[in-house]
Amino acid sequence: MNRSILRGAAVAALGLLAACSSAPEPMAVSLQATEFQYGPKTIEAVVGQQVTVTLVNGGTVEHDFVILEIPLAEPVADSGEADEMAGHNMGELEMQAAVHGEAMPGVTGSVTFTPTQAGTYEFFCAVAGHKEAGMVGTLIVR
């Protein structure tokens, strides 16, 4: 086989490997929360992408953003205001949430996480009765 063809193929393969091995750009999502819905209802990310969800509570009651189970690169960074969220009601969750961010009425809060496995993951508001009222969405990780 011609050496220049082999060299060209090797360079192309190295370029492809470099492109595949680089981490995806971080993603910021503004998630609007009202009674009783999220907007948008679907969030799309890729494996290894740092995702920051800013929960903008435009409602009149507290809301949160919960993903119960999702493989993560590291523990979640939640920037919710601890004092403002004292007494936050997460309903009757029977397990610790992998991802949790919250906001009182008229306030924003954010949570940052990096998914490590492709899949479809439900997110919802864990305040008692909110999920049942339709406050749910989907995170799709490709």
Summary of the structure (lengths in Angstrom):
residues: 142
radius of gyration: 19.5
end to end distance: 37.8
largest distance: 71.8
contacts: 397
relative contact order: 0.24
helix: 13%
strand: 38%
